[in-house]
Amino acid sequence: MSTVVATMSITLDGVGAGHHVTEDEPFGDLPESTFFRWMNETPDENRAAFDAIVGAGAYIMGRHMFGPVTGEWTGDWRGWWGPNPPYHAPVFVLTHHPRESIVMEGGTTFHFVTDGIEAALARAREAAGDRAVHIAGGPSTTNAYLAAGLVDELRLNINPVVAGRGLRLFDGVGPLRLEQIFLKRASLVTHAYYRVLHDE
Amino acid sequence: MSTVVATMSITLDGVGAGHHVTEDEPFGDLPESTFFRWMNETPDENRAAFDAIVGAGAYIMGRHMFGPVTGEWTGDWRGWWGPNPPYHAPVFVLTHHPRESIVMEGGTTFHFVTDGIEAALARAREAAGDRAVHIAGGPSTTNAYLAAGLVDELRLNINPVVAGRGLRLFDGVGPLRLEQIFLKRASLVTHAYYRVLHDE
């Protein structure tokens, strides 16, 4: 069965996104640089870490990770990533409001799942085959999967910043025991990967 | 002027101590192993990290870091560490209740400071001379110094555990920008040291 990997770029105080996402502010009231300065300014140095975020057989994300639209789907919002998103695989978006799937360029298809995190994971597993399923965020979605014991591996990109506000990874989760499986220091970020131990 | 270094062993969700410290439970409702399994089980591997916690010219700590006694000082509590504490230098304990200084074996003297964090730092700087002043915790004390912009360096020992409750480093602090200056992976912990940037 495919491995379930949660990937997230966070601050040193564990924040993965700001509040109040809008079309102009995908990370809400915190600037994108809080989380992705490393990816934007030092892409060559962090190529492997970027590849560790993408490269899955299927993805799951929360609705705010997909876009700023709330409530019933109106307009034609197709994600933050333009016509050819970096996923190149099925992406299952958690929502309370049904919507037709959207086929994008490059192999990405957005599917909208209204029956909860376990149903989304079942569909993602089926789509991924032997490849990994990535929980792409945001923090609330990742926390829901962590709390349900459904995450095998956690790949954190930790920025040397204290945000002081925003949505926190691990809020409402735990206790959890983990095992560190990878650590790398780059100029603007630390990549720290953990296996979640399920034996307790 | 001496460098001010905050040292703390935390969980992956940023917790540095449990609630409800008692004489039998120095870390409150979280076991000591949550924070110091690395020090107790793998001391040789982590000798340098232990030396980076101690080795200062003077220390500052909060009252719960010194002991479970609250309110007026009663009895003869002399800290958690026995007759010869690992500090071997003056330790300034923040409290609202005056008490005579206590001279311990091995060079440690506990002084009780009732006029706030800046006064404690001034006395610690004077005692430390050219050597560093270490803010030894707990989380509330460290957060007070971080929030006041008085910390130059942060030495974190990050345990691969999500506590899910307890007192959090960085609560009420920030935003802060930092620069990572050291990173080391050990079997049971990650040592991550940061310089706090004061130029913004």
Interface residues (C-beta under 8 A of the other chain):
Chain A: L12 D13 G14 L146 P160 V161 V162 A163 G164 R165 R168 L169 F170 V173 G174 P175 L176 R177 L178 E179 Q180 L183 R185 T190 A192 Y194
Chain B: L12 D13 G14 L146 P160 V161 V162 A163 G164 R165 R168 L169 F170 V173 G174 P175 L176 R177 L178 E179 Q180 L183 R185 T190 A192 Y194
